Amino acid sequence: MIGYALTFAFACFGLALLLNIYRVVRAPTKGDRILALDTMVINSIALLALFGILKGTTMYFEASMIIAMTGFISTVSYTRFLLRGDIIE
Amino acid sequence: MIVEIVISACLVVSGVFGLVGSFGLIKLPDPMMRLHAPTKATTLGVGGALIASMLYFYFVVGQLSFHELMIALFLFLTAPVTGHFIAKTHLHLTRKPGDLPPTAGDRPWASYESDAERARIEAAAEAEGDTAG
């Protein structure tokens, strides 16, 4: 039963990533594009957690931790750049 | 058996929430509404996946892992910060200072206050505090 639920969750998050890519390519405002990139990072963290369950190893959690940190830093630096025209003042 | 049902329920809920969050990003009409969908729903989706993974590794594989809690804690701490920054960026890119309603005090909206203006007002307030004290 876990296998079916895992497949369903994989399909859902894969579809969510496709929707995010569509939003990155066709975004009405710049804020939407940053938000879609941030959501892509979060969805990929969920995909990595699901992949760890599928393979039965905890090795992927370090990778998803690093992806979470880089995603946060990149989102903040992108918005800072749009707000102030400079990242580190 | 019960553990399997709980893990499967967590996985299904997390998948549905992740999909709904990203669908709201496409579907909702206003940028501020679009900000609402992923920052709440996707964090819950990731939380469900991480809880399912913790339960799976403890009850099925038989090893206790705390990495998931660290990731969930980090995401819950950073999601409001990124949401605030994106909302502020949207506000600054679409609204001029004159478009906003006036504030109750004599200071302007904090986000639109220039650095020189803020320094002047804070210096004046400090001088006033010195004479009063």
Backbone of each chain as ProteinMPNN parsed JSONL, in Angstrom:
{"seq_chain_A": "MIGYALTFAFACFGLALLLNIYRVVRAPTKGDRILALDTMVINSIALLALFGILKGTTMYFEASMIIAMTGFISTVSYTRFLLRGDIIE", "coords_chain_A": {"N_chain_A": [[0.831, -1.211, 0.0], [2.007, 1.164, 0.71], [3.611, 1.514, -1.484], [1.865, 2.191, -3.622], [0.832, 4.644, -2.641], [3.19, 6.076, -2.567], [3.862, 6.201, -5.294], [1.699, 7.756, -6.154], [2.23, 10.161, -4.771], [4.686, 10.841, -5.907], [3.844, 11.31, -8.564], [2.133, 13.52, -8.153], [3.909, 15.509, -7.145], [5.672, 15.683, -9.277], [3.995, 16.664, -11.306], [3.378, 19.09, -10.086], [5.896, 20.315, -10.208], [6.096, 20.626, -12.986], [4.016, 22.482, -13.431], [5.131, 24.617, -12.035], [7.382, 25.161, -13.611], [6.105, 26.055, -15.932], [5.055, 28.413, -14.867], [7.395, 29.8, -14.299], [8.371, 30.256, -16.88], [6.283, 31.675, -18.188], [5.488, 34.326, -16.672], [3.461, 36.781, -15.081], [4.39, 38.962, -13.463], [7.542, 40.05, -11.973], [7.79, 39.213, -9.332], [6.214, 36.913, -9.261], [7.775, 35.17, -10.705], [10.038, 34.786, -9.079], [8.749, 33.648, -6.902], [7.794, 31.285, -8.058], [10.223, 29.984, -8.568], [11.104, 29.603, -5.934], [9.099, 27.89, -5.02], [9.64, 25.724, -6.668], [12.061, 24.832, -5.554], [11.142, 23.956, -3.029], [9.381, 21.919, -3.791], [11.192, 20.164, -4.963], [12.652, 19.386, -2.737], [10.705, 17.888, -1.404], [10.418, 15.842, -3.31], [12.941, 14.639, -3.128], [12.845, 13.651, -0.496], [10.824, 11.744, -0.809], [12.134, 10.067, -2.62], [14.138, 9.102, -0.997], [12.602, 7.478, 0.713], [11.764, 5.581, -1.152], [14.171, 4.331, -1.943], [15.023, 3.495, 0.51], [17.05, 4.655, 2.052], [18.806, 6.974, 4.174], [20.45, 8.799, 3.1], [19.825, 10.843, 1.359], [18.838, 12.976, 2.761], [20.689, 14.805, 3.699], [21.388, 16.014, 1.297], [18.927, 17.21, 0.626], [18.712, 19.019, 2.712], [20.82, 20.788, 2.124], [19.909, 21.74, -0.329], [17.639, 23.099, 0.57], [18.824, 25.176, 2.067], [20.362, 26.568, 0.079], [18.28, 27.313, -1.594], [16.801, 29.093, 0.006], [18.719, 31.145, 0.445], [19.152, 31.982, -2.216], [16.625, 32.917, -2.997], [16.266, 35.06, -1.185], [18.458, 36.684, -1.923], [17.843, 37.325, -4.547], [15.429, 38.795, -4.264], [16.401, 40.88, -2.662], [18.14, 42.042, -4.459], [16.366, 43.039, -6.382], [15.018, 44.857, -4.783], [16.914, 46.728, -3.686], [18.921, 47.016, -5.555], [21.337, 45.951, -4.969], [23.141, 43.397, -3.302], [24.801, 42.727, -1.044], [25.285, 45.16, 1.214]], "CA_chain_A": [[0.0, 0.0, 0.0], [2.905, 2.313, 0.71], [4.109, 1.678, -2.854], [0.887, 2.951, -4.413], [0.792, 6.02, -2.142], [4.443, 6.702, -2.977], [3.731, 6.522, -6.722], [0.768, 8.878, -6.263], [2.895, 11.385, -4.327], [5.664, 11.182, -6.947], [3.131, 11.898, -9.698], [1.64, 14.84, -7.754], [4.987, 16.499, -7.059], [6.189, 15.897, -10.62], [3.063, 17.57, -11.972], [3.558, 20.405, -9.464], [7.115, 20.901, -10.773], [5.785, 21.067, -14.353], [3.242, 23.728, -13.324], [6.054, 25.682, -11.634], [8.2, 25.528, -14.775], [5.242, 26.89, -16.774], [4.935, 29.737, -14.256], [8.674, 30.492, -14.456], [8.52, 30.698, -18.269], [5.265, 32.699, -18.468], [5.103, 34.962, -15.412], [2.952, 38.142, -15.297], [5.276, 39.926, -12.807], [8.822, 39.473, -11.544], [7.591, 38.526, -8.058], [5.703, 35.563, -9.54], [8.866, 34.311, -11.172], [10.82, 34.413, -7.891], [7.912, 32.741, -6.1], [7.764, 29.978, -8.713], [11.52, 29.339, -8.335], [11.109, 29.181, -4.539], [8.229, 26.711, -4.92], [10.353, 24.606, -7.289], [13.018, 24.318, -4.557], [10.414, 23.224, -1.993], [8.883, 20.674, -4.384], [12.293, 19.224, -5.177], [12.964, 18.814, -1.42], [9.725, 16.819, -1.168], [10.745, 14.717, -4.204], [14.107, 13.943, -2.588], [12.399, 12.887, 0.671], [10.109, 10.566, -1.32], [13.121, 9.179, -3.221], [14.786, 8.427, 0.12], [11.715, 6.388, 1.156], [11.755, 4.547, -2.194], [15.426, 3.594, -1.925], [15.278, 2.993, 1.854], [18.296, 5.178, 2.606], [18.687, 8.335, 4.716], [21.556, 9.585, 2.556], [19.362, 11.985, 0.576], [18.36, 14.08, 3.588], [21.726, 15.841, 3.69], [21.253, 16.738, 0.029], [17.756, 18.099, 0.643], [19.035, 20.113, 3.642], [21.648, 21.768, 1.403], [19.04, 22.389, -1.314], [16.793, 24.049, 1.298], [19.619, 26.365, 2.414], [20.679, 27.34, -1.137], [17.05, 27.907, -2.094], [16.481, 30.271, 0.834], [19.69, 32.215, 0.171], [18.98, 32.521, -3.561], [15.401, 33.718, -3.029], [16.488, 36.321, -0.476], [19.365, 37.56, -2.659], [17.126, 37.822, -5.733], [14.518, 39.871, -3.871], [17.216, 42.009, -2.219], [18.672, 42.714, -5.651], [15.297, 43.819, -6.995], [14.605, 45.939, -3.891], [17.924, 47.742, -3.415], [19.918, 47.072, -6.599], [22.6, 45.536, -4.388], [22.838, 42.276, -2.413], [25.511, 42.966, 0.234], [25.542, 46.602, 1.265]], "C_chain_A": [[0.862, 1.256, 0.0], [3.407, 2.586, -0.703], [3.168, 2.495, -3.711], [0.843, 4.412, -3.977], [2.035, 6.782, -2.564], [4.392, 7.108, -4.446], [2.824, 7.728, -6.922], [1.456, 10.188, -5.882], [3.946, 11.821, -5.331], [4.985, 11.875, -8.119], [2.677, 13.311, -9.369], [2.762, 15.871, -7.761], [5.636, 16.731, -8.419], [5.311, 16.849, -11.417], [3.192, 18.989, -11.416], [4.799, 21.086, -10.009], [6.876, 21.39, -12.199], [5.011, 22.377, -14.335], [4.16, 24.885, -12.939], [6.923, 26.133, -12.796], [7.391, 26.403, -15.729], [5.165, 28.304, -16.212], [6.244, 30.514, -14.339], [8.796, 31.057, -15.872], [7.546, 31.826, -18.566], [4.785, 33.307, -17.154], [4.595, 36.369, -15.686], [3.859, 39.203, -14.669], [6.561, 39.228, -12.377], [8.674, 38.708, -10.236], [7.076, 37.104, -8.253], [6.815, 34.622, -9.957], [9.73, 33.868, -9.981], [10.042, 33.405, -7.057], [7.863, 31.355, -6.712], [9.09, 29.247, -8.525], [11.609, 28.809, -6.902], [10.25, 27.926, -4.35], [8.877, 25.496, -5.57], [11.348, 23.996, -6.316], [12.292, 23.459, -3.526], [9.88, 21.902, -2.534], [10.01, 19.673, -4.603], [12.757, 18.623, -3.855], [12.005, 17.669, -1.11], [10.021, 15.607, -2.041], [11.931, 13.934, -3.667], [13.733, 13.114, -1.363], [11.678, 11.622, 0.224], [11.085, 9.564, -1.935], [13.891, 8.421, -2.14], [13.937, 7.278, 0.652], [11.762, 5.242, 0.156], [13.012, 3.692, -2.131], [15.75, 3.041, -0.536], [16.586, 3.465, 2.446], [18.078, 6.601, 3.105], [19.731, 9.271, 4.116], [21.061, 10.861, 1.892], [18.936, 13.167, 1.427], [19.402, 15.179, 3.717], [21.609, 16.68, 2.429], [20.068, 17.693, 0.078], [17.952, 19.245, 1.626], [19.818, 21.212, 2.912], [20.812, 22.489, 0.352], [18.142, 23.419, -0.638], [17.566, 25.32, 1.609], [19.919, 27.207, 1.176], [19.431, 28.008, -1.687], [16.677, 29.158, -1.328], [17.405, 31.439, 0.503], [19.437, 32.831, -1.209], [17.718, 33.359, -3.659], [15.615, 35.078, -2.371], [17.39, 37.238, -1.284], [18.687, 38.117, -3.906], [16.189, 38.973, -5.35], [15.283, 41.1, -3.386], [17.74, 42.788, -3.417], [17.598, 43.562, -6.31], [14.917, 45.011, -6.122], [15.632, 47.064, -3.852], [18.927, 47.906, -4.542], [21.286, 46.607, -6.143], [22.274, 44.416, -3.4], [23.491, 42.456, -1.054], [25.885, 44.421, 0.282], [26.673, 46.904, 2.242]], "O_chain_A": [[0.518, 2.268, -0.61], [3.608, 3.739, -1.085], [3.6, 3.386, -4.443], [0.82, 5.315, -4.813], [1.97, 7.97, -2.881], [4.816, 8.205, -4.813], [3.111, 8.609, -7.732], [1.298, 11.201, -6.564], [4.1, 13.014, -5.594], [5.469, 12.893, -8.614], [2.811, 14.212, -10.198], [2.608, 16.965, -8.304], [6.101, 17.835, -8.703], [5.81, 17.73, -12.117], [3.126, 19.966, -12.162], [4.785, 22.293, -10.253], [7.386, 22.441, -12.589], [5.298, 23.282, -15.118], [4.004, 25.999, -13.441], [7.18, 27.326, -12.964], [7.912, 27.376, -16.275], [5.202, 29.279, -16.962], [6.229, 31.741, -14.438], [9.26, 32.182, -16.061], [7.941, 32.84, -19.142], [3.789, 32.857, -16.587], [5.225, 37.1, -16.451], [4.08, 40.249, -15.281], [6.666, 38.002, -12.406], [9.33, 37.687, -10.031], [7.448, 36.196, -7.509], [6.811, 33.439, -9.616], [10.107, 32.699, -9.891], [10.606, 32.427, -6.565], [7.887, 30.356, -5.994], [9.102, 28.03, -8.343], [12.118, 27.712, -6.671], [10.626, 27.014, -3.614], [8.701, 24.371, -5.102], [11.475, 22.773, -6.25], [12.754, 22.371, -3.182], [9.913, 20.884, -1.842], [9.811, 18.468, -4.446], [13.21, 17.479, -3.828], [12.416, 16.617, -0.621], [9.897, 14.47, -1.586], [11.944, 12.705, -3.735], [14.233, 12.002, -1.193], [11.882, 10.552, 0.797], [10.901, 8.354, -1.798], [14.254, 7.259, -2.323], [14.468, 6.225, 1.004], [11.796, 4.074, 0.544], [12.938, 2.469, -2.25], [16.648, 2.211, -0.401], [17.183, 2.761, 3.26], [17.275, 7.348, 2.546], [19.884, 10.405, 4.569], [21.782, 11.859, 1.858], [18.694, 14.252, 0.897], [19.054, 16.354, 3.832], [21.717, 17.906, 2.477], [20.167, 18.838, -0.364], [17.421, 20.335, 1.411], [19.528, 22.399, 3.056], [20.969, 23.693, 0.149], [17.901, 24.491, -1.193], [17.043, 26.421, 1.442], [19.754, 28.426, 1.207], [19.493, 29.13, -2.188], [16.285, 30.165, -1.919], [16.955, 32.568, 0.307], [19.498, 34.05, -1.365], [17.715, 34.397, -4.322], [15.213, 36.111, -2.906], [17.142, 38.442, -1.344], [18.932, 39.264, -4.282], [16.156, 40.001, -6.026], [14.878, 42.231, -3.656], [17.784, 44.018, -3.407], [17.873, 44.678, -6.751], [14.536, 46.06, -6.64], [15.267, 48.234, -3.971], [19.723, 48.845, -4.508], [22.284, 46.83, -6.828], [21.243, 44.47, -2.729], [22.824, 42.352, -0.024], [26.706, 44.883, -0.511], [27.038, 48.065, 2.425]]}, "seq_chain_B": "MIVEIVISACLVVSGVFGLVGSFGLIKLPDPMMRLHAPTKATTLGVGGALIASMLYFYFVVGQLSFHELMIALFLFLTAPVTGHFIAKTHLHLTRKPGDLPPTAGDRPWASYESDAERARIEAAAEAEGDTAG", "coords_chain_B": {"N_chain_B": [[0.362, -2.805, 10.191], [-1.504, -0.736, 10.737], [0.385, 1.26, 10.849], [1.254, 1.283, 8.215], [-1.057, 2.245, 6.954], [-1.199, 4.824, 8.072], [1.207, 5.967, 7.14], [0.749, 5.85, 4.373], [-1.478, 7.541, 4.202], [-0.336, 9.986, 5.005], [1.459, 10.344, 2.884], [-0.302, 10.573, 0.673], [-1.801, 12.841, 1.395], [0.244, 14.753, 1.475], [1.051, 14.771, -1.216], [-1.307, 15.694, -2.494], [-1.546, 18.241, -1.331], [0.833, 19.469, -2.182], [0.418, 19.53, -4.952], [-1.908, 21.121, -5.086], [-0.931, 23.534, -4.073], [0.926, 24.331, -6.059], [-0.797, 24.46, -8.212], [-2.467, 26.525, -7.44], [-0.688, 28.607, -7.711], [-0.673, 28.935, -10.448], [-3.364, 29.409, -10.987], [-4.681, 31.441, -9.423], [-5.863, 34.884, -9.463], [-4.589, 37.349, -8.639], [-1.4, 38.884, -7.799], [-0.768, 38.997, -5.004], [-2.558, 37.116, -3.995], [-1.545, 34.876, -5.281], [0.802, 34.62, -3.915], [-0.049, 33.543, -1.557], [-0.795, 30.837, -2.013], [1.488, 28.873, -2.548], [3.234, 29.282, -0.303], [1.903, 28.456, 1.98], [0.522, 25.958, 1.411], [2.44, 24.299, 0.127], [4.42, 24.053, 2.03], [3.09, 22.568, 3.968], [2.718, 20.295, 2.415], [5.39, 19.386, 2.042], [5.924, 18.954, 4.731], [4.176, 16.794, 5.289], [5.331, 14.793, 3.663], [7.819, 14.558, 4.902], [7.123, 13.727, 7.498], [5.947, 11.272, 6.871], [8.233, 9.979, 5.931], [9.82, 9.913, 8.253], [8.227, 8.242, 9.917], [8.267, 5.929, 8.343], [11.008, 5.207, 8.333], [11.373, 4.721, 11.037], [9.472, 2.727, 11.849], [9.341, 0.744, 9.823], [11.914, 0.341, 8.559], [13.417, 0.5, 10.88], [15.197, 2.309, 12.025], [16.015, 5.265, 13.773], [15.627, 8.578, 12.696], [16.598, 11.962, 12.653], [16.908, 13.888, 10.775], [14.812, 14.733, 9.155], [13.216, 16.265, 10.833], [14.908, 18.438, 11.243], [15.027, 19.517, 8.633], [12.318, 20.177, 8.268], [11.976, 22.061, 10.312], [13.761, 24.057, 9.479], [12.54, 24.812, 7.043], [10.058, 25.768, 7.977], [10.934, 27.945, 9.393], [12.087, 29.585, 7.433], [10.15, 30.034, 5.469], [8.195, 32.156, 6.11], [9.953, 34.359, 5.994], [10.897, 34.465, 3.319], [8.402, 34.796, 2.097], [7.639, 37.312, 3.064], [9.66, 38.913, 1.941], [9.182, 38.574, -0.812], [6.619, 39.667, -1.044], [7.184, 42.317, -0.341], [8.904, 43.056, -2.411], [7.113, 42.877, -4.564], [5.327, 44.912, -3.83], [7.003, 47.172, -3.975], [7.658, 47.171, -6.663], [5.276, 47.636, -7.999], [3.755, 49.681, -6.808], [3.748, 53.187, -6.345], [5.007, 55.528, -3.826], [2.998, 57.498, -3.414], [0.627, 56.19, -4.014], [-0.284, 54.772, -1.862], [-2.402, 54.665, 1.098], [-2.426, 57.396, 3.542], [-0.303, 57.406, 6.469], [-0.981, 57.146, 10.052], [0.721, 58.541, 11.776], [3.422, 61.049, 11.736], [5.445, 60.015, 10.286], [6.418, 58.444, 7.165], [5.319, 55.471, 5.238], [7.055, 52.671, 6.46], [8.517, 50.996, 4.778], [8.97, 52.552, 2.549], [10.485, 54.637, 3.39], [13.334, 56.625, 2.983], [16.915, 56.087, 3.486], [18.312, 58.351, 4.438], [16.235, 59.954, 5.34], [15.179, 58.367, 7.392], [17.362, 58.307, 9.172], [17.491, 61.004, 9.883], [14.992, 61.388, 11.195], [15.218, 59.586, 13.31], [17.423, 60.607, 14.686], [16.385, 63.072, 15.476], [14.346, 62.2, 17.201], [15.893, 61.036, 19.173], [17.305, 63.242, 20.212], [15.177, 64.664, 21.246], [14.381, 62.878, 23.244], [16.567, 63.107, 24.943], [16.368, 65.742, 25.94], [13.932, 65.529, 27.26], [14.506, 63.604, 29.194]], "CA_chain_B": [[-0.743, -2.523, 9.273], [-1.96, 0.636, 11.014], [1.485, 2.16, 10.471], [1.216, 1.421, 6.755], [-2.169, 3.139, 6.587], [-0.853, 6.2, 8.448], [2.24, 6.451, 6.216], [0.131, 6.082, 3.067], [-2.319, 8.736, 4.304], [0.566, 11.145, 5.002], [1.992, 10.532, 1.522], [-1.364, 11.059, -0.226], [-2.119, 14.224, 1.778], [1.337, 15.637, 1.057], [0.988, 14.92, -2.67], [-2.439, 16.556, -2.858], [-1.267, 19.63, -0.941], [1.856, 20.009, -3.075], [-0.196, 19.819, -6.254], [-2.826, 22.252, -4.948], [-0.13, 24.742, -3.912], [1.47, 24.758, -7.349], [-1.913, 24.808, -9.091], [-2.898, 27.862, -7.037], [0.272, 29.558, -8.285], [-1.095, 29.186, -11.832], [-4.788, 29.691, -11.153], [-5.217, 32.616, -8.73], [-5.769, 36.034, -10.367], [-3.856, 38.52, -8.159], [-0.077, 38.468, -7.299], [-0.777, 38.752, -3.565], [-3.231, 35.828, -3.798], [-0.626, 33.821, -5.713], [1.785, 34.458, -2.844], [-0.651, 32.753, -0.479], [-0.948, 29.408, -2.291], [2.617, 27.974, -2.287], [3.928, 29.407, 0.982], [1.221, 27.641, 2.994], [0.185, 24.579, 1.042], [3.595, 23.466, -0.188], [5.123, 23.733, 3.266], [2.358, 21.443, 4.548], [3.013, 19.127, 1.585], [6.713, 18.884, 2.416], [5.807, 18.429, 6.089], [3.582, 15.459, 5.213], [6.316, 13.848, 3.115], [8.881, 14.326, 5.885], [6.559, 12.918, 8.575], [5.835, 9.914, 6.339], [9.567, 9.379, 5.868], [10.233, 9.594, 9.641], [7.483, 7.045, 10.357], [8.732, 4.774, 7.57], [12.333, 4.757, 8.766], [11.342, 4.22, 12.415], [8.655, 1.53, 12.057], [9.547, -0.295, 8.803], [13.345, 0.03, 8.464], [13.877, 0.275, 12.241], [16.232, 3.232, 12.487], [15.439, 6.57, 14.096], [16.4, 9.644, 12.041], [16.112, 13.291, 13.01], [17.176, 14.832, 9.699], [13.552, 15.275, 8.645], [12.785, 17.347, 11.733], [15.756, 19.598, 10.955], [14.596, 20.124, 7.366], [11.004, 20.787, 8.471], [12.168, 23.257, 11.134], [14.388, 25.077, 8.63], [11.544, 25.319, 6.083], [9.04, 26.554, 8.676], [11.523, 29.221, 9.791], [12.437, 30.452, 6.31], [9.01, 30.331, 4.585], [7.668, 33.518, 6.313], [10.927, 35.375, 5.584], [10.838, 34.61, 1.865], [7.094, 35.35, 1.748], [7.675, 38.751, 3.341], [10.535, 39.579, 0.975], [8.551, 38.597, -2.131], [5.523, 40.637, -0.977], [7.766, 43.649, -0.335], [9.367, 43.309, -3.774], [5.948, 43.15, -5.401], [4.806, 46.23, -3.447], [7.883, 48.223, -4.465], [7.704, 47.216, -8.128], [4.005, 48.008, -8.613], [3.123, 50.844, -6.191], [4.547, 54.357, -5.971], [4.644, 55.919, -2.452], [1.773, 58.282, -3.376], [-0.561, 55.357, -4.213], [-0.722, 54.137, -0.621], [-3.104, 55.572, 2.006], [-1.503, 58.047, 4.473], [-0.16, 56.783, 7.788], [-1.582, 57.938, 11.121], [1.716, 59.419, 12.368], [4.063, 61.969, 10.808], [6.42, 59.287, 9.473], [5.821, 57.743, 6.016], [5.364, 54.01, 5.309], [8.421, 52.309, 6.829], [9.217, 50.361, 3.659], [9.297, 53.547, 1.538], [11.306, 55.67, 3.988], [14.715, 56.537, 2.511], [17.863, 55.948, 4.586], [18.62, 59.667, 4.995], [15.047, 60.404, 6.071], [15.08, 57.595, 8.632], [18.433, 58.752, 10.069], [17.129, 62.341, 10.386], [13.885, 61.26, 12.142], [15.673, 58.905, 14.522], [18.288, 61.541, 15.414], [15.504, 64.062, 16.107], [13.661, 61.547, 18.32], [16.873, 60.825, 20.233], [17.564, 64.546, 20.828], [13.985, 64.983, 22.047], [14.443, 62.023, 24.42], [17.583, 63.641, 25.851], [15.866, 66.931, 26.644], [12.859, 65.124, 28.176], [15.081, 62.871, 30.306]], "C_chain_B": [[-1.257, -1.097, 9.442], [-0.885, 1.634, 10.601], [1.501, 2.37, 8.961], [0.12, 2.378, 6.315], [-1.81, 4.581, 6.89], [0.179, 6.77, 7.48], [1.635, 6.758, 4.851], [-0.733, 7.333, 3.09], [-1.462, 9.991, 4.274], [1.082, 11.417, 3.591], [0.935, 11.112, 0.596], [-1.698, 12.514, 0.087], [-1.022, 15.171, 1.305], [1.328, 15.838, -0.459], [-0.115, 15.859, -3.094], [-2.138, 18.01, -2.518], [-0.2, 20.262, -1.828], [1.278, 20.392, -4.416], [-1.117, 21.032, -6.17], [-2.05, 23.567, -4.814], [0.406, 25.246, -5.236], [0.362, 25.109, -8.328], [-2.447, 26.193, -8.748], [-1.979, 28.937, -7.581], [-0.087, 29.902, -9.724], [-2.459, 29.86, -11.86], [-5.22, 31.046, -10.586], [-4.938, 33.904, -9.51], [-4.796, 37.136, -9.938], [-2.486, 38.094, -7.618], [-0.051, 38.19, -5.802], [-1.507, 37.458, -3.229], [-2.302, 34.679, -4.177], [0.457, 33.592, -4.676], [1.26, 33.523, -1.758], [-0.559, 31.257, -0.747], [0.298, 28.581, -1.964], [3.19, 28.081, -0.882], [3.218, 28.642, 2.079], [1.128, 26.192, 2.568], [1.421, 23.736, 0.787], [4.394, 23.137, 1.061], [4.422, 22.578, 3.985], [2.614, 20.168, 3.751], [4.357, 18.528, 1.924], [6.674, 18.304, 3.821], [5.217, 17.029, 6.102], [4.57, 14.424, 4.71], [7.389, 13.532, 4.148], [8.374, 13.494, 7.058], [6.417, 11.464, 8.13], [7.193, 9.235, 6.315], [10.093, 9.038, 7.254], [9.557, 8.325, 10.126], [8.004, 5.802, 9.652], [10.072, 4.279, 8.103], [12.31, 4.241, 10.195], [10.64, 2.873, 12.491], [8.954, 0.42, 11.058], [11.023, -0.683, 8.71], [13.927, -0.227, 9.849], [15.034, 1.144, 12.658], [15.615, 4.615, 12.669], [16.282, 7.649, 13.427], [15.751, 10.983, 12.34], [16.355, 14.319, 11.907], [15.905, 15.504, 9.218], [13.065, 16.43, 9.51], [13.598, 18.605, 11.488], [15.3, 20.308, 9.688], [13.264, 20.841, 7.546], [11.126, 22.079, 9.275], [12.759, 24.393, 10.298], [13.372, 25.678, 7.659], [10.512, 26.186, 6.777], [9.607, 27.89, 9.141], [11.715, 30.149, 8.597], [11.245, 30.811, 5.436], [8.413, 31.719, 4.848], [8.618, 34.598, 5.842], [10.877, 35.579, 4.075], [9.507, 35.187, 1.424], [7.068, 36.851, 1.941], [8.509, 39.493, 2.306], [9.866, 39.666, -0.394], [7.401, 39.598, -2.148], [6.058, 42.06, -1.037], [8.27, 44.026, -1.725], [8.208, 43.655, -4.69], [5.394, 44.542, -5.121], [5.666, 47.334, -4.044], [7.894, 48.319, -5.978], [6.413, 47.744, -8.722], [3.394, 49.281, -8.038], [4.139, 51.962, -5.969], [4.138, 54.777, -4.551], [3.332, 56.698, -2.384], [0.51, 57.448, -3.512], [-1.131, 54.836, -2.905], [-1.486, 55.128, 0.247], [-2.139, 56.186, 3.008], [-1.446, 57.311, 5.807], [-0.749, 57.698, 8.851], [-0.58, 58.923, 11.707], [2.311, 60.367, 11.349], [5.107, 61.275, 9.96], [5.717, 58.614, 8.305], [5.82, 56.232, 6.246], [6.812, 53.579, 5.482], [9.199, 51.748, 5.647], [9.658, 51.389, 2.626], [10.194, 54.654, 2.061], [12.739, 55.541, 3.462], [15.657, 56.52, 3.721], [18.148, 57.297, 5.251], [17.464, 60.169, 5.853], [14.937, 59.692, 7.42], [16.132, 58.06, 9.635], [18.065, 60.1, 10.702], [16.049, 62.21, 11.467], [14.358, 60.609, 13.443], [16.593, 59.804, 15.347], [17.447, 62.575, 16.15], [14.812, 63.459, 17.327], [14.62, 61.351, 19.482], [17.16, 62.131, 20.969], [16.4, 64.941, 21.736], [13.976, 64.171, 23.336], [15.449, 62.543, 25.427], [17.058, 64.841, 26.636], [14.78, 66.542, 27.632], [13.44, 64.444, 29.399], [15.967, 63.788, 31.109]], "O_chain_B": [[-1.427, -0.352, 8.477], [-1.184, 2.707, 10.076], [1.73, 3.48, 8.48], [0.32, 3.21, 5.431], [-2.074, 5.471, 6.081], [0.056, 7.914, 7.043], [1.948, 7.778, 4.238], [-0.738, 8.105, 2.131], [-1.809, 10.96, 3.599], [1.138, 12.566, 3.152], [1.217, 12.027, -0.177], [-1.859, 13.329, -0.821], [-1.307, 16.256, 0.798], [1.57, 16.946, -0.938], [0.091, 16.722, -3.946], [-2.432, 18.91, -3.305], [-0.298, 21.435, -2.188], [1.6, 21.447, -4.962], [-1.117, 21.877, -7.065], [-2.453, 24.59, -5.368], [0.355, 26.444, -5.516], [0.553, 25.968, -9.189], [-2.834, 26.952, -9.637], [-2.421, 30.046, -7.881], [0.157, 31.02, -10.178], [-2.691, 30.77, -12.656], [-6.037, 31.734, -11.199], [-3.893, 34.017, -10.152], [-4.224, 37.801, -10.802], [-2.398, 37.023, -7.018], [0.612, 37.251, -5.363], [-1.128, 36.767, -2.283], [-2.263, 33.648, -3.506], [0.98, 32.483, -4.564], [2.028, 32.801, -1.122], [-0.281, 30.48, 0.167], [0.194, 27.65, -1.165], [3.597, 27.068, -0.313], [3.865, 28.21, 3.033], [1.598, 25.298, 3.272], [1.46, 22.572, 1.185], [4.987, 22.062, 1.151], [5.084, 21.706, 4.548], [2.716, 19.085, 4.327], [4.477, 17.313, 2.08], [7.308, 17.284, 4.09], [5.693, 16.164, 6.837], [4.653, 13.318, 5.245], [7.824, 12.386, 4.267], [9.104, 12.644, 7.569], [6.718, 10.539, 8.886], [7.304, 8.053, 6.639], [10.737, 8.005, 7.435], [10.208, 7.436, 10.675], [8.168, 4.75, 10.271], [10.258, 3.079, 8.304], [13.138, 3.403, 10.552], [11.151, 1.955, 13.133], [8.833, -0.754, 11.41], [11.365, -1.864, 8.772], [14.82, -1.06, 10.002], [15.791, 0.771, 13.554], [14.815, 5.076, 11.855], [17.505, 7.653, 13.562], [14.529, 11.128, 12.29], [16.042, 15.496, 12.081], [15.903, 16.695, 8.908], [12.57, 17.438, 9.006], [13.06, 19.712, 11.518], [15.193, 21.534, 9.655], [13.077, 21.955, 7.057], [10.467, 23.072, 8.968], [12.321, 25.539, 10.391], [13.334, 26.893, 7.467], [10.12, 27.225, 6.247], [8.866, 28.864, 9.275], [11.53, 31.36, 8.718], [11.307, 31.808, 4.717], [8.138, 32.427, 3.879], [8.181, 35.637, 5.347], [10.822, 36.712, 3.597], [9.461, 35.981, 0.484], [6.546, 37.585, 1.101], [8.125, 40.568, 1.845], [9.958, 40.693, -1.067], [7.211, 40.305, -3.138], [5.472, 42.919, -1.697], [8.095, 45.16, -2.171], [8.287, 44.589, -5.488], [5.033, 45.27, -6.045], [5.141, 48.321, -4.56], [8.107, 49.396, -6.534], [6.426, 48.256, -9.841], [2.583, 49.916, -8.712], [5.24, 51.727, -5.472], [3.045, 54.428, -4.105], [2.61, 56.58, -1.394], [-0.574, 57.919, -3.17], [-2.311, 54.497, -2.829], [-1.245, 56.331, 0.144], [-1.118, 55.57, 3.312], [-2.415, 56.675, 6.221], [-0.99, 58.878, 8.598], [-0.962, 60.025, 12.098], [1.798, 60.496, 10.238], [5.615, 61.866, 9.007], [4.548, 58.246, 8.42], [6.253, 55.755, 7.295], [7.696, 54.043, 4.762], [10.399, 51.99, 5.52], [10.616, 51.145, 1.892], [10.626, 55.518, 1.298], [13.303, 54.448, 3.494], [15.266, 56.884, 4.83], [18.219, 57.383, 6.477], [17.664, 60.726, 6.932], [14.647, 60.308, 8.445], [15.834, 58.195, 10.821], [18.292, 60.319, 11.892], [16.154, 62.828, 12.527], [13.96, 61.017, 14.534], [16.55, 59.767, 16.577], [17.738, 62.922, 17.295], [14.699, 64.111, 18.365], [14.228, 61.478, 20.642], [17.251, 62.146, 22.196], [16.592, 65.471, 22.831], [13.615, 64.684, 24.395], [15.227, 62.441, 26.634], [17.275, 64.947, 27.843], [14.686, 67.124, 28.713], [12.961, 64.652, 30.514], [16.556, 63.363, 32.103]]}, "name": "protein", "num_of_chains": 2, "seq": "MIGYALTFAFACFGLALLLNIYRVVRAPTKGDRILALDTMVINSIALLALFGILKGTTMYFEASMIIAMTGFISTVSYTRFLLRGDIIEMIVEIVISACLVVSGVFGLVGSFGLIKLPDPMMRLHAPTKATTLGVGGALIASMLYFYFVVGQLSFHELMIALFLFLTAPVTGHFIAKTHLHLTRKPGDLPPTAGDRPWASYESDAERARIEAAAEAEGDTAG"}
